[in-house]
Amino acid sequence: MLQTTVGQLLVNEALPKQFRNYNRTLARGATDELLAEVARGNPEDYRDISWKLVQLGREAAFTEGTTLKLSDLRSPFDKTDIMKHVGEQEDKIDADKTMSETEKDEAKELVYGEVQKFLVDQTYKQALKQGNPFALQVKSKARGNPSQLTAMLSSPSVYQDAKDRTIPTFIRRSYAEGLQPHEYWAATYGARKGVISTKFATRQAGYLGKLLGTAMTDVVVTENDCETPYGMPVKVDDDDNIGAVLARQAGGIAAGTVIDRNVLSELSKKKVEDIAIRSPITCSVSKGICKQCAGLRDNGKFPEIGHHIGLNAASALAERIAQSSLNVKHSGGQDSSTGERVYAGFDVVKNMAIIPTTFPHRATVAELDGKIESVEDAPQGGTNIVIGDEVHYVGPELPLHVKKGDTVEAGDQLSGGIVNPADAVRHKGIGEGRRYFADRMTQAFRDSSYKVNRRNVEVLARAMVNHVKIDDPEGAGDQLPGDVATYSNVAHSYRPRKDAQRRSLKAARGQYLEEPALHHTIGSRVTKRMSDQLQQFGVNSVLTHSQPASFTPSMVSVVKTPEYTEDWMARLGSAYLKTRLLEDVQRGAKSQTHGINPIPGIAKGTEFGRPPKGKGFTY
């Protein structure tokens, strides 16, 4: 006998038989997944099915209601002991005469972070167990999040001021109980910050969205399969892998297999933790990307040649950016750290894309391989970390990630904060820089409580982290020493040097790659960590050279990315037009109406888009 609910019966009645599931919980994420499944499996009826579900939701919202009681605003558990613990820790820290006021504030911040995490977990868990309607709204993703629920029922915990510094006052009462005067005063900092940020956020988010679209315009599907043997390492348990293509066999599943939930489940059963997938990051075409590296898209199919995957990805990210720019308002400026600060919100996303000269919250990274010889207080405050003979300074606001005696590689993160993507590219190369950028940008979105698909961010990484500075005195092709060129073009025409040798991974350490390996690109220096990773994926030897390549990896801001496209008309959508046009005249630059960028066709005013039937893209 079927045991279910009236709601399940109504929802499943609107669905074709193959999509019916009477044990499904339709929170917002599950609803999106169901609609995507319908779009892939029954695209002809998608419009009618989605309309039926919309109408069902409207009718339920109109005829059904939610009953709220005053008791629903009470804390779902007794918080007396936890507040007593906070007070005892504060007294202990205040009584410590060996600590400065700054150190005391930092110590309290650690206590507050731990307590806040406990309060959020307990409040949400206990409120759900009691059937609290506010908690059920959070669970369904209809409104709010666990932190907001905790602020209303238990305690907001702590706030930040206008400069993102934690206010050293722990809030002991909830909004429902009513704040004490000093608690309310602390809350006003976050409230003012949220209002001001919202006023400026809409225009800033729109501007950044346009920059992303311009930077990613050239990322078009141009080939069926680049047949690259390389791939990007990812964790098996990431659902964003669904739709990607396996680059190397894993767990008995052949390379070339399209990843779905069944594949991920099979890999998990075989305890496979890491796999290598085809990705825009590792695609080897010189222009755009190929179908296989793009993977399945929203409709469950590979994109057609001519598909503007870059613009689609830019639109998806821009929408999330516009939403995440309001995150400061919704969180009330609360510190969501758990001992170490979590960097999230619009400003973090913007800085990751624009790469300002003064990068906020910039983490200190190792400038060379070696052992940490000493970790000592700096005279001006902060910490000096010595690697070999070189001193690395860490500001007083950043926690340390290393200790004396640790061994590090150039580019490793030594402190808290955010690694500037330009630092990652400079030390680790184009490939690892792309992977870091994609992972860190995805994390910034998710820390802001807005989900994005990592594969869309990989498309952005392909467009932005794709530049090298020519060092060869004789230049390279049409490029002169000092010029900035796209790595895709350089790699496509690159020929290994005559004295390059294929070496074992151990013998290759300290050498420079002459051909890609996994996601690591030409010119990347082979380190112990890289060789261990390559060995994990069955790569036993690499082609290397003892000297660096004739170019240096360079991270370019999203503002300047369009400047380095080869088509002079395509650059009409970028900044610094006067300078670029003068350079193009000097070089005799050309433009292609049927190239991968639509701007020349629009500018010419005749035709644009896909090339005429029977003809391919012109490069």
N, C-alpha and C positions, 0 to 999 in steps of 0.2 A: 504494500500500500504506500502511495506517495504521500510524504509528509512535508508540507511546505507552507508558504504564507500567501495571503491574497495578493500582495505586491508582486511576488514571484510569478504567480499565475498570470497576472495582467501583463507583466513585462514579456514573459515567454510567449504569450498569445500573439504579441506583435512581431515575433521573430520567426523566421523559417525554422523548420525542424532541426537542421544541422547546427544551429546556433543556440538551441535551448539548453539551459542549465538551471535546475531548480535549487541549487545550493550556492549560486553566485551572489556575492555581495557587491552591489553596484555603487561603490563610492566613485568619486570623480575620475580617478585614474583607471578604474576598472571599466567605467563607461567609455572612456576614450579608447581603451584597448578593444572593447566589444565592437565599437563602430569601425575601428580599423580592420578588425577581423571580417566584418560584414563587407566592407569596401573591397577587400582582397578576394573574398570567396563568392560574393554575389553583387558585383558592381552595378548590374543593370537595375536591381531593386533597392539600391542603397538609399536613394532619395525618398522613396515611399516608406521604407523601414525607419529611417531616421525621423521622418515627419510623424509617424505613429508614436514613436518614443517621446518626441517633444510634446505632442498633444496629451499623452498620458501623464507626463510630468506637470503640465499646466493644470490639468483637471485635478490631480492630487494636491497641488499647491492651493487650488481654489476651494476644494471641498474638505480637505483635511487640515488640521491645525496642530500646533504644538502647545502643550500646556506648561506654563512656567510657574513655579511656586517660589515663595521667599526662601524656603529651605534649600532650593537649588543653588542659592548664592552663598551657602555656608561652605567652609573648607571641608573637603571630603575626608580629611583625616586630622588627628590632633597634632598640631605643629608646635606645641609647647616645648617639647624636648629639643627640637631642632633650633628653635629660637634661643633657648637657654645655651645650647652649644655655641651659637654665634656670639652671644654675649661673653661667654667664658674665653673664647679665642681672642676676641677684641681686647679684653682686659689683659690677657697674657701678653699680647703683642705690645700694647701701650706701656706695660710695665718693664719691657725689655730695654734697658738703658744702653745696650750695645748697638742698637739700630738707630739709624737716622730717620727723620720724618718721612722721607721718600721711601726708604726701605720698609717702614711700618705700613705705609699705604699699599705698597706692592704685596706685602705679606697678607694684609686684609683682603686684597683683591683675589688672591688665590683661595682664601677661605670662602669668600662670597661666591666664587665661581663654582666650587665643589657643592656648596649648599644649594645654589640655584639649579644645578643639574639634578640634584636629588629632589628638589621641590617640583620641578617640571615633570620628572618621571612619576613620582608618587601621585601628584595631583591628577594627571591624565589617567593613570592606571586605576586609581580608586574611584574617580568620577565615572569612568566607564563601567566599572563593576556595579556602581549604584544606579546606573541608568540615567545619569544626569543629562538632561536635554542639551545643555551647552556642550558637553563632551561629545555627545552623539553628532552634533553639528560639525565639530572639529573632525571626528572620525570620517564622516561622509564627505569631507572637504567642501561642504557647503559654505561655511564661513569660519574664519579664525584658524589659529594654530595652537599647539600645546603651550607655547610661551604666553600667549594672550589669555588662554584659559587659566593658567597659573596666576597671572597678574590679577585676574578678576576674583578668583576663589581663594588663593593662598597668599601670594606675595609677589610683587614685581621684582623683588630681590635688589637689583641695583640699576642705576642709570648712568648715562654718559653725558658729559657737558658738550658744548658746541665744538670743542677741539678733539672729541672722541676720547677724552680721558675719563676713566671711571671715577665717579663721585664716591669718596670713601664713607658712605652712609648706607647701611643695610636697611631696607624697607621691611618692617615687620608686619605690617597690616596690608590686607588686600583692598582692592578698589571697593568691593562690596562692603567691607567693614568700615571703610573711610580712612584716609591717610591722616597722620598727625601733621601739624603745621610744617615741621622741618622736613618730613617725607614729601609733602606736597611741593615744598620749595625745590627739592631735588628733582621732582618730576617735571617741573616747568622747563628745565633745561632741555630735556628730551622733546617736550611738546613744541617749544619754539623752534628747535632744530628741525623737527619733522615738518612743520608748516612752511618754514623758509625753503627747505629742500624740495618740497612738493612744488612750490611756485616756480623754481628754476628747473626742475627735473624734466618737465614735458618738452621744452625746447631743446635741452641738452640731449635727451634721449632721441629726439627726432633727428638732430644733427649727426649723432653717432650712427644711427641707423642708415642715414644716407652715405656716410663714409664707408660703412661696411659694404653696402650695395655697390658703390663705385669700385672698391678694392677687389671685389669678388666677381666683377662682370666678366672677366676673361676666363673664369673657370667653367668651361662648357664641355659637354661630353663630345669627344672628337673621334674616338676609336672604339671598336668592339672589345678588344682585349690587348693590352700592352704586353701580356705574357711575362710580366716580371716574376722572378722567382723569390722576390723579397716580400717581407710582410712586417706588420707592426705588432709587437707583443702586447697582449691585453689579458686581463683576468677573465676567467670563464664565467664568473658569477655576475658579470655586467650585462644587463638586458639590452643595452645599446648595441651589443654585438649582433643582435637578431637582424638578419638581412644582409650582413657582411659575408664575404666569401673567405673560406679557409685558405691561407697562403701556403701552409705546410701541414702535412698530415699530423693528426693528434688523436691519441686514443684509438687508433685503428680506423679513424675516419679520414678519407682521402682528401688531399688538397684539391681545391676547386669546388668543394661542397658548400652550398648556401646554408648558413647557420639559421636554424629555427629553434623553437623551444625543445623539440625532441632531441636535437643535436646537443644542446647545452645540458639537457638532463642526462644524456648518455655519457657525456664527458665528465659530468659531476660524479656519476656512479663509478666511473673508472678512476676517480680521484685525480683527474687532470686539473691543474690549477691555472696554468698559463697556456695560451694559444697564440699563434701568429695569424693575423687576418690581412686581407687586401684592404687598402685604405687610400684615400686621396693623398695621404702623407707619403706613401711609398710608390705611387704610380710613376712609371718611367716615361710617359709620353712627354714630348717637348712642349706641347701646347694643350691646355685643358687637361682632362682626365679621361680614362676609358670606362666603359660600362662596368667591367668586373671590379675595378677598384672603387667605383661609386657604390656598388651593391644595390640591393633592392630598395626602392623608395616607398613612399606612403601607399601607393596603389598595389604594392606587392609584386612589382615588375621591375626589370632593369630599365633605366632611362634610355630613351631613344637618342641616337646621334643628333646633336643640335640642341639637346635639352640644356637649358641654362640652370644647371644645378647650383652654381654660385649665387645667383639671384634668389633662388628658392631658399637656400640656406640663410642668406642675408635677411630675407623677410622673416623667417622663423626666429632668428636671433634678435632682430630689431623689435619684434613684438614682445619678447621676453624682457628685453632691455627697458622698454617703455613701462612695463609692469614693475620690474625690479627697482626702477628709479623711485618708486613710491614706498619702498620697503622701510626707509627710515621712519616715515610717518606711521606705518602700521606697527612697527616694533616699539615705537615710543622712545627710541634711542637707548633701549636696554642693551646691556652687555651680555651677550650669550656665550661668553667664554667658559671653558671648563678648566681653568687654570692657565691657559694660554689663549690669547685673543684669536677670535675667528674673524677673518677679513671678508666682508661681504658688502653687497649693495652696489648701486650704480657707479660710484666713484672707482671702486676696485675694477669693475668690468671696463670702464672707460680708460683707466690708466694702463691696463693690460693691452689694450688695443692701440692707444696713442703713444705709449712709451715716452712720457715726458722726460726732459733732461734731469730734473729733480724728481726721482721716482719715489712717491710716498711709501712709507713703511718698507723701504728696501732692505731686504735681508743681506747680511754679509756673506759672501761666498769665498771659497778658497781660490787664490790666484795661481796656485801650483800644487803639484802632488807632494805628499810628504807626511811626516809625523808631527803632531802638535807638541812642540817643545815646552810651551808654558802658556798658562791662562792667568793673567794678572789684572788687577784693577788699574784703569787708566787714570792719570792725574786729573784730567778734565771731567771725570765721570765716565761710566761705561767700562768696557773691558778690552784689553789688548790680547789678542791670540797670536802667538808666534808659530809659524810653520817654516821650518828651515831657518833662513835669516830674514824672512819677511814678516812684518807686523800687520795684522788685520784688526781693524778697530770695529767694535760692536757698541752701538749706542746704549745709553742707560735704560731705555724703554724696551729693549729687546732681550728676551731670555736666550740663554746659550743652548745650543744643540749638541755641543761636543765638550770633551774634557781632555786634560793633559794625557798624552800617550796614544790618543786615537790616531788612526791613519786615514787620510782623506785624499780625494782626487780633485784636480782643478775643476771648479764649478760647483763643488758640493756646498750645501747650505750649512753655514756655521752657526746661525742664529735664527731666532724667530723672525716673523715678517714675511714678505713676499719676495721671492727671487725675481729680479727683473728679467723678463724674457731675453733681453739683449745680452745679459750675462750668461744665460744658459746657452744661447747660440754661439757666443764668443768662445766659450770653453769646450762645449760638448759637440758642436757642429750643427749643420742644418737639420739632420734627421732627428737627433735627440732634442734639439731646440723645438722642432715642430711638435714632438710628442709632449714635451713639458708644457708648451703653450696650450695645446688642446686639453690636456688634463687639468691644468690650473685654471683656465678659463671656464671649463665645465664645472669645476669645483666652486668657483666664484658665483656662478648662477645658482647652483644647488644650495650653497650656504645662505643664499638670499631667499631660499624657499621657492625658487622657480625652476622647474625641471626643463632642461633642454636635452636634446639628443646629442650625445658626444660626436656622432658622425657628422652633424652639421658644423660643429666647431672644428672638426678635422679639415673641412673644406676651407674654412677661414684660415687655418694654420697653413694649408697648402699655398694660399694666396699671399699671406703676409710674410711667412718665414721661407722666403724663396729668392734670397738675394745674396750676391757675393761681390766683393771688391777685387778687381783684377790687379794682381801684383806682378805678373810676368812683364819684364821690360819690353818684350816683343808684342805684348798684347795677346788677345785671343779672338780670332775671327775679326769682326768689325769693332771689337772693343779695344780701348787703349788703356795703358796702366792708369789706375786711379778711377776708372769707370766702374759703375755699379751695374751688374748684369743679373738676369734671373738664373738661379741655379739650374732650373729645368733645361734651359737652352744650353748652358755650359756643359752639363752632365751628358746631354744627348750627343754632343759632338766630341766629348772628351775621349782621348785615347791614352791608355796607360803608358807611362814612360818606359823606355826600352830596358832600363836596368831595374824595373820593378820585379819583385819575386813573390811567388806564392809561398807563404810560411805557415807553420803551425801556429795555433793561437798563442801559445806561450812565447814562441820566438818573435811573434809580431808585436808584442807589447812595446809601446813607445814609438812604433812606426805609424805611418799614415796610410789610410785606405786608398787604393787606386780604383776600386770598384765598390759599389754598395754591399752591405751585409745586413740582413734584416732591415731595420729602418735607418741604420747608420749610413751616412752618405759619404761620397768621395771627399777626401781631405780630412776626415775625422781621425783623431789620434786614438790608437788602440790602447785601452787601459785594462787593468785586471778585471774591473767590473764588466766592461764590454765583452772581454773574452769569455768570462764565465757565463754571461747571458747567451752569447753565440753558441757556446758548447751545449747549453741547456736545450737549444733548438736544433741541435744536430749539425751545426756548422763547425767543421773541424780545421779549416784552413782559410786564409784570406790573402788577397793580392795586395801587397803593401810596398811602400817606398820609405827610405830613411829620412827623406826631406819633405817638408810641407808641400801641399799642392800650390799651383800658381795663382791661387785666389784665396781670399779670407772670408769666412762667413760673416754676414752683416744683417742685423735685424732692422727692418724698415718699419716706420710708423704707418698705421692705416691711412694717415693723411697723405703720405708720400708714395704709398704702394702704386697708385695709378701712374705716377710719373715715369716708372721704369718699364712700362709696356713699350714694345718696339714700334707700334703703329702711332704715327704722330697725331692723326685725327682722334684716336682713342684717348689721347691725353688732354683733349679739349674739356673733358669732365674733371680734370684734376686742378690742383692749385699751382701757383707760380707759373702761369701760362706764358708770360713774356719771356722768362728765362728759358723755358722749355722750347718755345717756338724758335728763338734765336739759335739754340743748339741744333734743332732739327734742320734749320736752313743750312747751317754750316756742314752738317753731315749728309745732307741730301736724303733725309728720311722719307720713307714711303708709307702709303696707307692702302689697306685692302677693303674694298666694299664688302666682299664675302669672307672676311676674316672672322675670328671668333668673337670680336667685339662689335656690338650693334651700332656704336656711335658713328663710325664712318658712313654706314648706309644712311643713317638719319641725317647726318651733315650734308651728304651729297644730295639727299632729297629725291632719290629715285627708288631704291629698293633696299631692304635690309632683312636680316634674319638668316634663315637657312639658305645655303647656296642653291643655284638652279638645279633642276633635276638632272642627274647624271654627272654632276660635278661635286667635288669635295670642297672642304674649307681650304682657302689659300693662306699660306703662312708667310 
